[in-house]
Amino acid sequence: MTHEPHPAPTTRRSALRLASMAAVLATGLAPFTGAWAQTAPYPNKPVRIIVGFAAGTGPDIVARLLAQKLSEGWGNLGVIVDNKPGAGGLIAASEAARATPDGYTLMLGETGQLSIAPSSYNKLPYDPQKDFAAVSQVVTADFALLVNPQKVPARNVKDFVAWTQQQKGLFLATFGAGTPGHFGAFMFGEAVKLKPEPVHYKSTADALGGLFGGDVQGVFASVGLAAPNVKAGKLIALGTTGGTRSNALPDVPTMKEQGYSGLEFNSWFGIVAPSKTPPDILARLQADVIKAVQSADGKAKLEDAGFRATGTTREEFARVIAADAVTWGKAVAATGFKAD
């Protein structure tokens, strides 16, 4: 009678050892796989940059140029510019401050939102110092005093002042109450011993419409916005507010050159993130924004658009925000202006 042989004792022991090893490997690999999924390099999905102004405005132009460069550096992952215009940028800032602090929602902040608003509002829906972490200043923007050549005969600041003295008042458009252009108009009045009446518009397009229609006599607009209109002959730039002439408008003298040394001011745009964003993500963002802004083609495109490319560290940008809050705060206090 034939019997099937029993498995050898050594075979049983081998099977047991293999099963034990498989169990150990399974338990060892599980946490490793999970850790790998959680530490995928940032960014690994599209990043959104909120902009508090409409398409075609200075902040929007800067955001789109930066988004393009960041996307290239991130393997064309996708950087979305999300325009949230209204209330001088406060709607956008409020949303950005409440966003999940994971690095996937950023804001291109500007002087008005981060340095002027705390002084011009009694109740601000966000705290620039507590709700945001500075990442990097991207550009600074000089202003140009624009007039409509069909309505205003002056071609320099001195002649403009003389002409306005013969009018019933000096009406200057702004792109919103509490914006740098608003207080720039006030500083202009102080320098030329006139009292301009600011006329606040909801958007850039509305303000320029007022200028073309003759409802206002001038506007302080960023050089980036001014340059295309000036080059097309639609508007005249009487002077710029930078320390030196703008590369975008090299034939336009500064206010300082024309004898108004106190009229040197600008604004800036820079990336901020919700305040609780992890430090390693903030460090990565800082490095990548600086690389994008200071790259040869990135810098050229920003400066061709009328801006001065910077690209600062987080610490440098935070100091600018704080220092300008003091500077602009004095201008706000001098006007007695309150937006609310």
Secondary structure, DSSP 8 states (H G I E B T S, - for coil): --------HHHHHHHHHHHHHHHHHHHHHHHHHHHHHHT--S--S-EEEEESS-TTSHHHHHHHHHHHHHHHHTTS--EEEEE---GGGHHHHHHHHHS-SSSSEEEEEEHIIIIIHHHH-SS-SS-HHHHEEEEEEEEEEEEEEEE-TTT---SSHHHHHHHHTTSS--EEEESSTTSHHHHHHHHHHHHHT---EEEE-SSHHHHHHHHHHTSSSEEEEEHHHHHHHHHTTSSEEEEE-SSS--TTSTTS-BTTTTT-TT---EEEEEEEEETTS-HHHHHHHHHHHHHHHHSHHHHHHHHHTT-EE----HHHHHHHHHHHHHHHHHHHHHHT----
